[in-house]
Amino acid sequence: MAAPRPRGAWSSSSAPPLPACFLPLLLLLASFSAAPTAAAARPSSTPKKPAAAFPAAVAPLHLQALKRHQRASSSIRAGGELFVAAAADGTANGTAAKKPFTVHYFAQELDHFTFTPNASMVFRQKYLLNDTFWRRPSAGDGDGAGPLFVYTGNEGDIEWFATNTGFMFDIAPKFGALLVFIEHRFYGESKPFGNDSYKSAETLGYLTSTQALADFAILIRSLKKNLSAEAAPVVVFGGSYGGMLASWFRLKYPHVTIGAVASSAPILQFDYITPWSSFYDGVSQDFKSESLNCFSVIKGTWDVLDERGSTDKGLLDLSKLFRACKTVKYAYSIRNWLWTAFSYTAMVDYPTPANFLENLPAYPVKEMCKIIDGFPTGADILEKAFAAASLYYNYTGDQTCNKIEDGDDPHGLDGWQWQACTEMIMPMTVSNESMFPPSSFSYDERSDECFQSWGVRPRPHWITTEYGGYKIDKVLKRFGSNIIFSNGMRDPWSRGGVLKNISSSIIALVTEKGAHHLDFRSSTKGDPDWVIEQRRQEVDIIQGWIDQYHQDMAETSS
């Protein structure tokens, strides 16, 4: 997940920053292959106020449009339920032949919970398949099919997640599993209203976690039917927001999935369950554990940056110091740039080199602190901060300048601005002990910000009402089962996760030195023993779920 920037952490002399409610979560999965490094997602500008009325011309993709796509496909299912796009033949975007999946689309209903005229309209929901190792069902009765391992997509392009979730590909041969990656509605290509999907609250009102979970359930059931694999067990996987969805999916749809693997899923980061300062306390602790001087330098950076950026000349000098591609307009932009580097580096403090968002060495927090500590006494504090942040943005040394302002959104995360203004309200503050400037959080201020931007007010306690959270150990112990909550304590999001076993089948796998989604990374020769052991435990638990499922099915049929 991305590091949310709380209100109040910015100088009043600067233009106001992007509020925390508008910052997209960023699911930091690990690299599956040596693909080119993806650029870090930059916060987008505050959305415009919605139009006064719902535009009559804007409507979901209708069946007529779907039929046009179906006629172009050679693999049409009767009734228009399922259709396939060009994929492994290399005709899709000219690169699909190199990808470890085929691309498909599903005719998904717009609204699963009402019977209004718009509810039955459909849109094209993208999903990906890899059947390389799938044990196909026996002819005739459909028995003997291998399991479906389904990734519950989060807030971005599903191909981004699929090509960066190596763990699922690594274990597919052992289980004879079919891999399925389902794109979350309103992200990637799965936009119900096309380019107008983010236009107003009238269109975005269909972007909720409950609708997304229902999408997953309907697609999975349809896919199993079309593949004659209705008896095949389903295990769902997800990381960060996707991990939250995976765990909630197991609770809401236990008849569809036999278990869930939820990596770095902060399902307790709501209401008053987890201390609001926990995330930034966690980031700060990561740096302090490497070097007290490093922590102190970063903590002292913000006031100096505010002071120097208070004049036009100061902004020009800062632009040169930070090698900005264009002269920055606001000092908070440089703050954003530094804040992102330090927070993301803490989240992806992996024990092996990584190249998902940016090329980074093993244990990048330690390397950042080595850079800061290596400066001579009396060196400029901002030079130290710039040099450290450059490890995140330019470790390979191939960037000639830094896009500090006007960054793009390469993974299509903008829909999170809406979600974080409606139901995904995760209070964040910065304590005095943090290396970031202290700040507070106010539900009322968040509500006013969201109303100004979208014309709607959040339901800050809806998530804990819909899915629970309070006294989760006692609640899930009574009725839940078959969920793995995995967390690494170097990940600042871990503090909002489940860190203790709830029952014999709801297991918390916690590693002291693990980082965000470390267990979902593809295995490498450099993996430390404790990572290997964590993944081994996950595989053993999943095997137990599947064995029990087949045993139960055999007893039922006998």
C-alpha positions as CSV (number, residue, x, y, z in Angstrom):
1,M,0.0,0.0,0.0
2,A,1.1,3.5,-0.6
3,A,2.2,5.6,2.4
4,P,-0.7,8.0,3.1
5,R,0.2,11.5,3.9
6,P,-1.8,12.9,6.8
7,R,-3.3,16.3,6.9
8,G,-1.4,18.9,8.9
9,A,2.1,17.6,7.9
10,W,2.6,20.5,5.5
11,S,3.7,24.1,5.8
12,S,0.9,26.6,5.7
13,S,3.1,28.8,3.5
14,S,2.9,26.2,0.7
15,A,0.0,25.2,-1.4
16,P,-2.1,22.6,0.4
17,P,-1.0,19.0,-0.3
18,L,-3.1,16.2,-1.7
19,P,-5.3,15.1,1.3
20,A,-4.7,11.6,2.6
21,C,-8.1,10.6,1.4
22,F,-7.2,11.1,-2.2
23,L,-3.9,9.2,-2.2
24,P,-4.1,5.8,-3.9
25,L,-3.0,2.7,-2.1
26,L,-0.1,1.1,-3.8
27,L,0.2,-2.6,-3.6
28,L,3.9,-3.3,-3.6
29,L,4.1,-6.9,-4.9
30,A,7.4,-8.5,-5.8
31,S,8.8,-9.1,-9.2
32,F,7.8,-12.4,-10.9
33,S,10.2,-11.9,-13.7
34,A,13.0,-9.6,-14.7
35,A,10.6,-7.2,-16.4
36,P,11.6,-3.5,-16.9
37,T,11.2,-1.5,-13.7
38,A,7.9,0.2,-13.4
39,A,7.8,3.9,-12.4
40,A,6.5,4.7,-9.0
41,A,2.9,6.0,-9.0
42,R,2.7,9.7,-8.2
43,P,-0.2,11.3,-6.4
44,S,-2.6,12.8,-8.9
45,S,-4.2,16.2,-8.6
46,T,-7.3,16.7,-6.5
47,P,-10.3,15.6,-8.5
48,K,-12.7,18.2,-9.8
49,K,-16.1,18.7,-8.3
50,P,-18.7,16.4,-9.9
51,A,-21.2,17.6,-12.4
52,A,-24.4,18.8,-11.0
53,A,-26.5,16.1,-12.7
54,F,-25.9,12.6,-14.0
55,P,-25.1,13.0,-17.8
56,A,-27.8,11.1,-19.7
57,A,-25.3,10.1,-22.4
58,V,-23.0,8.3,-20.0
59,A,-24.0,4.6,-19.5
60,P,-22.3,1.3,-18.9
61,L,-21.2,-0.7,-21.9
62,H,-24.4,-2.3,-23.3
63,L,-24.9,-5.8,-24.6
64,Q,-24.7,-4.4,-28.2
65,A,-21.1,-3.3,-27.6
66,L,-20.3,-6.7,-26.0
67,K,-21.7,-8.5,-29.0
68,R,-19.3,-6.6,-31.2
69,H,-16.4,-7.9,-29.1
70,Q,-17.9,-11.4,-29.1
71,R,-18.1,-11.5,-32.9
72,A,-14.4,-10.7,-33.0
73,S,-13.6,-13.6,-30.7
74,S,-13.2,-17.3,-31.7
75,S,-14.0,-18.6,-28.2
76,I,-17.5,-17.4,-27.4
77,R,-19.6,-19.0,-24.8
78,A,-23.3,-19.3,-25.3
79,G,-25.3,-16.5,-23.8
80,G,-22.5,-14.0,-23.9
81,E,-21.3,-14.9,-20.4
82,L,-17.7,-15.4,-21.3
83,F,-15.5,-14.3,-24.1
84,V,-11.8,-14.2,-24.9
85,A,-9.5,-11.6,-26.3
86,A,-6.3,-12.2,-28.3
87,A,-3.6,-13.1,-25.8
88,A,-0.9,-15.7,-26.2
89,D,-0.7,-15.3,-30.0
90,G,1.0,-12.0,-29.5
91,T,-1.7,-9.9,-31.2
92,A,-2.8,-8.1,-28.0
93,N,-0.6,-5.0,-27.7
94,G,2.1,-6.8,-29.5
95,T,3.5,-8.2,-26.3
96,A,1.1,-10.8,-25.0
97,A,3.2,-13.7,-26.2
98,K,5.8,-12.8,-23.7
99,K,3.4,-12.8,-20.8
100,P,2.6,-15.8,-18.5
101,F,-1.1,-15.6,-19.0
102,T,-3.9,-15.2,-21.5
103,V,-6.3,-12.2,-21.4
104,H,-10.1,-12.8,-21.1
105,Y,-13.2,-10.7,-20.5
106,F,-16.4,-11.4,-18.7
107,A,-19.8,-9.8,-19.1
108,Q,-20.3,-8.5,-15.6
109,E,-23.4,-6.9,-14.2
110,L,-23.1,-3.3,-13.0
111,D,-25.1,-3.6,-9.8
112,H,-25.5,-6.9,-7.8
113,F,-27.6,-5.5,-5.0
114,T,-30.5,-3.6,-6.5
115,F,-33.1,-4.1,-9.2
116,T,-33.0,-0.7,-10.7
117,P,-33.0,-0.2,-14.5
118,N,-29.3,0.3,-14.6
119,A,-28.5,-2.8,-12.4
120,S,-28.6,-5.4,-15.2
121,M,-26.4,-3.4,-17.5
122,V,-23.1,-5.0,-18.1
123,F,-19.4,-4.1,-18.6
124,R,-16.3,-6.0,-19.7
125,Q,-14.4,-7.2,-16.7
126,K,-10.9,-8.3,-17.5
127,Y,-9.3,-11.4,-16.1
128,L,-6.2,-13.5,-16.8
129,L,-5.6,-17.2,-16.9
130,N,-2.5,-19.4,-16.7
131,D,-3.3,-23.1,-17.3
132,T,0.2,-24.3,-17.9
133,F,0.1,-26.7,-15.0
134,W,-3.6,-27.1,-14.5
135,R,-4.8,-30.7,-14.0
136,R,-7.9,-30.7,-16.2
137,P,-11.1,-32.4,-15.2
138,S,-11.8,-36.0,-16.3
139,A,-14.0,-36.4,-19.4
140,G,-17.6,-36.8,-18.6
141,D,-18.0,-36.3,-14.9
142,G,-15.7,-33.3,-14.4
143,D,-14.0,-34.9,-11.4
144,G,-10.3,-34.7,-10.8
145,A,-9.8,-31.1,-11.7
146,G,-6.9,-29.2,-10.1
147,P,-7.7,-26.3,-7.8
148,L,-8.3,-22.7,-9.0
149,F,-5.9,-20.2,-7.4
150,V,-7.6,-16.8,-7.8
151,Y,-6.0,-13.5,-7.2
152,T,-8.6,-10.9,-6.0
153,G,-7.5,-7.8,-7.9
154,N,-6.9,-4.5,-6.2
155,E,-6.7,-0.9,-7.2
156,G,-4.8,-1.1,-10.5
157,D,-4.2,-2.8,-13.8
158,I,-4.5,-6.6,-13.2
159,E,-1.6,-7.4,-15.5
160,W,0.6,-5.4,-13.1
161,F,-0.3,-7.7,-10.3
162,A,-0.2,-10.9,-12.3
163,T,3.3,-10.3,-13.6
164,N,4.5,-9.4,-10.1
165,T,3.0,-12.3,-8.0
166,G,5.6,-15.0,-8.5
167,F,4.6,-17.1,-5.5
168,M,1.4,-18.2,-7.2
169,F,3.3,-19.3,-10.3
170,D,5.9,-21.0,-8.2
171,I,3.4,-23.3,-6.4
172,A,1.0,-23.9,-9.3
173,P,3.0,-27.1,-10.5
174,K,2.8,-28.8,-7.1
175,F,-1.0,-28.3,-7.0
176,G,-1.9,-28.7,-10.7
177,A,-3.6,-25.3,-10.2
178,L,-5.3,-23.0,-12.7
179,L,-4.2,-19.5,-12.0
180,V,-6.8,-16.7,-12.3
181,F,-6.3,-13.0,-11.8
182,I,-9.4,-10.9,-11.7
183,E,-9.3,-7.2,-12.3
184,H,-11.1,-5.0,-9.8
185,R,-14.0,-3.0,-11.2
186,F,-13.2,0.6,-12.2
187,Y,-9.5,-0.2,-12.6
188,G,-7.3,-1.1,-15.6
189,E,-9.6,-2.0,-18.5
190,S,-12.6,-2.9,-16.3
191,K,-14.2,0.5,-16.3
192,P,-18.0,0.3,-16.5
193,F,-18.4,3.8,-18.0
194,G,-15.3,3.8,-20.1
195,N,-13.4,7.1,-20.0
196,D,-16.3,8.6,-18.1
197,S,-16.1,6.2,-15.2
198,Y,-14.5,8.7,-12.8
199,K,-16.6,11.6,-14.0
200,S,-18.9,12.0,-11.0
201,A,-20.4,10.3,-8.0
202,E,-23.2,9.1,-10.2
203,T,-20.8,6.8,-12.0
204,L,-18.4,6.1,-9.2
205,G,-21.2,5.1,-6.9
206,Y,-20.8,1.6,-8.2
207,L,-17.2,1.4,-7.0
208,T,-17.4,-0.4,-3.7
209,S,-15.6,-3.3,-2.1
210,T,-18.9,-5.2,-1.8
211,Q,-19.6,-4.9,-5.5
212,A,-16.0,-6.0,-6.2
213,L,-16.4,-9.2,-4.0
214,A,-19.7,-10.0,-5.8
215,D,-17.9,-9.6,-9.1
216,F,-15.3,-12.1,-8.0
217,A,-17.9,-14.6,-6.9
218,I,-20.0,-14.5,-10.0
219,L,-17.0,-14.7,-12.4
220,I,-15.5,-17.6,-10.5
221,R,-18.7,-19.6,-10.5
222,S,-19.3,-18.9,-14.2
223,L,-15.7,-19.8,-15.1
224,K,-15.9,-23.2,-13.2
225,K,-19.1,-24.0,-15.0
226,N,-17.7,-23.2,-18.4
227,L,-14.5,-25.2,-17.7
228,S,-16.6,-28.2,-16.5
229,A,-14.7,-27.9,-13.2
230,E,-17.5,-27.1,-10.8
231,A,-16.2,-29.6,-8.2
232,A,-12.7,-28.0,-8.2
233,P,-11.7,-26.2,-5.0
234,V,-10.9,-22.5,-5.0
235,V,-8.3,-20.7,-3.0
236,V,-8.1,-16.9,-3.1
237,F,-4.9,-14.9,-2.8
238,G,-4.4,-11.2,-2.3
239,G,-1.9,-8.6,-1.0
240,S,-2.5,-5.4,0.9
241,Y,-6.0,-4.1,-0.3
242,G,-6.2,-7.3,-2.4
243,G,-5.4,-9.2,0.8
244,M,-8.1,-7.5,2.6
245,L,-10.5,-8.4,-0.2
246,A,-9.3,-12.1,-0.1
247,S,-9.9,-12.4,3.6
248,W,-13.3,-10.7,3.4
249,F,-14.2,-12.9,0.4
250,R,-13.6,-16.0,2.5
251,L,-15.9,-14.6,5.2
252,K,-18.6,-13.5,2.8
253,Y,-18.5,-16.3,0.2
254,P,-17.3,-19.5,2.0
255,H,-19.3,-21.5,-0.4
256,V,-17.2,-20.2,-3.3
257,T,-13.7,-20.5,-1.8
258,I,-12.3,-23.0,0.7
259,G,-9.6,-20.6,2.0
260,A,-7.8,-17.3,1.6
261,V,-4.1,-16.2,1.7
262,A,-4.1,-12.6,2.8
263,S,-0.6,-11.0,2.6
264,S,0.1,-7.7,4.3
265,A,-3.7,-7.1,4.7
266,P,-4.4,-4.2,7.2
267,I,-8.0,-5.2,7.9
268,L,-7.7,-3.6,11.4
269,Q,-6.5,-0.2,10.2
270,F,-10.1,1.2,10.7
271,D,-12.0,3.1,13.4
272,Y,-10.1,2.9,16.7
273,I,-8.8,-0.7,16.4
274,T,-5.2,0.2,15.6
275,P,-3.4,3.3,16.9
276,W,-3.6,6.0,14.2
277,S,0.1,6.8,14.4
278,S,1.1,3.1,13.8
279,F,2.1,3.4,10.2
280,Y,4.5,6.3,10.5
281,D,5.8,5.0,13.8
282,G,6.6,1.8,11.9
283,V,8.5,3.7,9.1
284,S,10.4,5.6,11.6
285,Q,11.4,2.6,13.6
286,D,12.8,0.9,10.5
287,F,15.2,3.8,10.0
288,K,16.0,4.3,13.6
289,S,16.8,0.6,14.0
290,E,19.5,1.1,11.3
291,S,21.0,4.4,12.5
292,L,19.9,7.0,15.1
293,N,21.8,9.6,13.1
294,C,19.9,8.7,9.9
295,F,16.6,9.0,11.7
296,S,17.6,12.4,13.2
297,V,18.7,13.8,9.8
298,I,15.4,12.8,8.1
299,K,13.5,14.2,11.1
300,G,15.3,17.6,10.8
301,T,14.8,17.8,7.0
302,W,11.3,19.1,6.9
303,D,11.7,22.4,8.8
304,V,14.7,23.3,6.7
305,L,12.9,22.4,3.5
306,D,9.9,24.6,4.5
307,E,12.2,27.6,5.3
308,R,14.2,27.4,2.1
309,G,11.1,26.9,0.0
310,S,9.2,29.9,1.3
311,T,10.5,32.2,-1.5
312,D,10.7,32.0,-5.3
313,K,14.5,32.1,-5.2
314,G,14.5,29.3,-2.6
315,L,12.3,27.1,-4.8
316,L,14.7,27.7,-7.7
317,D,17.7,26.7,-5.5
318,L,15.8,23.6,-4.3
319,S,14.9,22.7,-7.8
320,K,18.6,22.7,-8.7
321,L,19.6,20.8,-5.5
322,F,17.0,18.1,-6.1
323,R,17.7,18.0,-9.9
324,A,14.1,18.6,-10.8
325,C,13.2,18.3,-14.5
326,K,11.3,21.6,-14.1
327,T,11.4,24.3,-11.4
328,V,9.1,23.2,-8.7
329,K,6.2,25.5,-7.8
330,Y,5.7,24.4,-4.2
331,A,8.0,23.2,-1.5
332,Y,5.4,20.5,-0.6
333,S,6.2,18.8,-3.9
334,I,9.7,18.1,-2.7
335,R,8.3,16.9,0.6
336,N,6.0,14.5,-1.3
337,W,9.0,13.3,-3.2
338,L,11.1,12.7,-0.1
339,W,8.2,11.4,1.9
340,T,7.4,8.8,-0.7
341,A,10.9,7.6,-1.0
342,F,11.4,7.0,2.7
343,S,8.0,5.4,3.2
344,Y,8.1,3.1,0.2
345,T,11.6,2.1,1.0
346,A,10.5,1.0,4.5
347,M,7.7,-1.0,3.0
348,V,9.9,-2.8,0.5
349,D,12.9,-3.3,2.7
350,Y,13.4,-6.7,1.1
351,P,16.4,-9.0,2.0
352,T,17.2,-9.4,-1.8
353,P,17.5,-6.9,-4.6
354,A,14.1,-5.8,-6.1
355,N,13.0,-4.0,-9.2
356,F,9.2,-3.7,-8.9
357,L,8.6,0.0,-8.5
358,E,12.2,1.1,-8.6
359,N,15.5,-0.8,-8.8
360,L,16.6,-1.3,-5.2
361,P,19.4,-3.2,-3.5
362,A,18.9,-5.7,-0.7
363,Y,17.9,-4.1,2.6
364,P,17.5,-0.6,1.1
365,V,16.8,1.1,4.4
366,K,20.2,0.1,5.6
367,E,21.7,1.4,2.4
368,M,19.9,4.7,2.6
369,C,21.2,5.2,6.1
370,K,24.7,4.3,5.0
371,I,24.5,7.2,2.5
372,I,23.4,9.7,5.1
373,D,25.9,8.5,7.7
374,G,28.7,8.8,5.1
375,F,28.5,12.5,4.8
376,P,31.1,14.6,6.6
377,T,30.3,16.7,9.6
378,G,28.6,20.0,8.7
379,A,27.3,18.8,5.3
380,D,24.0,20.3,4.2
381,I,21.1,18.4,5.6
382,L,19.1,18.6,2.4
383,E,22.0,17.2,0.4
384,K,21.9,14.2,2.7
385,A,18.2,13.8,2.3
386,F,18.4,14.1,-1.5
387,A,21.3,11.6,-1.7
388,A,19.3,9.1,0.3
389,A,16.1,9.5,-1.7
390,S,18.1,9.1,-4.9
391,L,18.8,5.5,-3.9
392,Y,15.0,4.9,-4.3
393,Y,14.5,6.9,-7.5
394,N,17.8,6.5,-9.2
395,Y,19.8,3.5,-7.9
396,T,20.9,2.6,-11.4
397,G,22.0,6.1,-12.1
398,D,20.2,6.4,-15.5
399,Q,17.9,9.3,-14.5
400,T,19.2,12.7,-15.6
401,C,16.5,14.6,-13.7
402,N,13.6,14.0,-11.3
403,K,10.0,14.5,-12.1
404,I,9.1,16.0,-8.8
405,E,5.8,17.6,-10.0
406,D,3.4,16.5,-12.8
407,G,4.0,12.8,-12.3
408,D,1.8,10.3,-14.1
409,D,-0.2,7.3,-13.0
410,P,1.2,4.4,-14.9
411,H,-0.9,1.7,-13.1
412,G,-4.3,3.4,-13.2
413,L,-4.8,3.9,-9.5
414,D,-7.0,7.0,-9.6
415,G,-10.2,5.2,-8.5
416,W,-8.8,4.9,-5.0
417,Q,-9.4,8.6,-4.5
418,W,-13.1,7.7,-4.6
419,Q,-12.8,4.6,-2.4
420,A,-10.8,6.5,0.2
421,C,-13.6,9.1,0.3
422,T,-16.4,6.7,0.8
423,E,-15.7,3.5,2.7
424,M,-12.0,3.0,3.0
425,I,-11.4,5.5,5.8
426,M,-8.1,4.6,7.5
427,P,-7.2,7.3,10.0
428,M,-3.5,8.3,9.9
429,T,-1.6,10.6,12.2
430,V,2.1,11.3,12.8
431,S,3.3,11.2,16.4
432,N,6.0,13.4,18.0
433,E,8.3,10.4,18.1
434,S,8.1,10.0,14.3
435,M,10.7,11.2,11.8
436,F,7.9,12.9,9.9
437,P,6.3,16.2,11.1
438,P,3.5,15.7,13.6
439,S,0.0,15.8,12.3
440,S,-3.6,14.9,13.4
441,F,-6.6,13.4,11.8
442,S,-10.2,14.6,11.9
443,Y,-13.2,12.6,10.6
444,D,-15.1,15.9,10.1
445,E,-12.2,17.4,8.1
446,R,-12.0,14.3,6.0
447,S,-15.8,14.4,5.4
448,D,-15.6,18.1,4.3
449,E,-12.7,17.4,1.9
450,C,-14.6,14.5,0.3
451,F,-17.8,16.5,0.0
452,Q,-16.0,19.3,-1.7
453,S,-14.4,17.0,-4.2
454,W,-17.2,14.5,-4.9
455,G,-20.4,15.8,-3.4
456,V,-20.6,12.8,-1.1
457,R,-19.6,12.2,2.5
458,P,-17.7,9.1,3.8
459,R,-19.2,6.3,5.8
460,P,-16.2,6.0,8.1
461,H,-17.4,3.0,10.1
462,W,-19.0,1.0,7.3
463,I,-16.0,-1.4,6.8
464,T,-16.2,-2.6,10.4
465,T,-19.9,-2.8,10.2
466,E,-19.8,-4.8,6.9
467,Y,-16.8,-7.0,7.6
468,G,-16.1,-6.7,11.3
469,G,-12.8,-5.9,13.0
470,Y,-13.4,-5.2,16.7
471,K,-12.6,-8.2,18.8
472,I,-11.8,-10.1,15.7
473,D,-10.1,-12.9,17.6
474,K,-13.3,-13.8,19.5
475,V,-15.6,-13.3,16.5
476,L,-13.7,-15.3,13.9
477,K,-12.9,-18.0,16.4
478,R,-16.6,-18.7,16.5
479,F,-17.4,-18.9,12.8
480,G,-14.4,-18.3,10.6
481,S,-11.9,-20.7,9.2
482,N,-9.1,-21.3,6.6
483,I,-7.4,-17.9,6.4
484,I,-3.7,-17.2,6.4
485,F,-2.7,-13.7,7.5
486,S,0.9,-13.2,6.6
487,N,2.9,-10.1,7.7
488,G,6.5,-8.9,8.0
489,M,7.2,-6.5,10.8
490,R,9.5,-4.3,8.7
491,D,6.3,-3.4,6.8
492,P,4.7,-0.4,8.5
493,W,1.3,-1.7,7.4
494,S,1.8,-4.8,9.5
495,R,0.5,-3.0,12.6
496,G,-3.0,-2.9,11.1
497,G,-2.9,-6.7,10.3
498,V,-3.7,-9.8,12.2
499,L,-0.5,-10.8,14.0
500,K,-1.7,-13.7,16.3
501,N,-3.4,-17.0,15.5
502,I,-7.1,-16.8,16.0
503,S,-7.8,-20.5,15.8
504,S,-6.3,-23.7,14.5
505,S,-7.3,-22.7,10.9
506,I,-7.0,-18.9,11.0
507,I,-3.3,-18.6,11.1
508,A,-1.0,-15.6,11.5
509,L,2.4,-16.1,9.9
510,V,4.7,-13.2,11.1
511,T,8.3,-12.7,10.2
512,E,10.4,-10.2,12.2
513,K,12.4,-9.1,9.1
514,G,9.7,-9.4,6.5
515,A,8.5,-6.5,4.4
516,H,5.4,-5.7,2.3
517,H,4.2,-8.9,0.4
518,L,7.6,-10.5,0.8
519,D,6.0,-14.0,0.7
520,F,4.3,-13.2,-2.6
521,R,7.6,-12.5,-4.3
522,S,8.9,-15.2,-6.6
523,S,11.5,-17.4,-4.9
524,T,15.2,-16.6,-5.5
525,K,18.5,-18.2,-4.6
526,G,19.2,-15.4,-2.2
527,D,16.1,-15.8,-0.1
528,P,16.9,-16.2,3.6
529,D,15.8,-19.3,5.4
530,W,13.0,-17.6,7.3
531,V,11.3,-16.5,4.0
532,I,11.6,-20.0,2.6
533,E,10.1,-21.4,5.8
534,Q,7.2,-19.0,5.7
535,R,6.3,-20.0,2.2
536,R,6.7,-23.7,3.1
537,Q,4.2,-23.2,5.9
538,E,1.7,-21.5,3.5
539,V,2.0,-24.3,1.0
540,D,1.4,-27.0,3.7
541,I,-1.6,-25.1,5.0
542,I,-3.1,-24.8,1.6
543,Q,-2.5,-28.5,0.9
544,G,-4.3,-29.3,4.1
545,W,-7.4,-27.2,3.0
546,I,-7.5,-29.0,-0.3
547,D,-7.1,-32.5,1.2
548,Q,-9.9,-31.8,3.7
549,Y,-12.1,-30.5,0.9
550,H,-11.6,-33.7,-1.1
551,Q,-12.2,-35.8,2.0
552,D,-15.4,-34.0,2.7
553,M,-16.6,-34.3,-0.9
554,A,-15.8,-38.1,-0.9
555,E,-17.8,-38.5,2.3
556,T,-20.7,-36.6,0.9
557,S,-20.9,-38.7,-2.3
558,S,-20.5,-42.0,-0.6
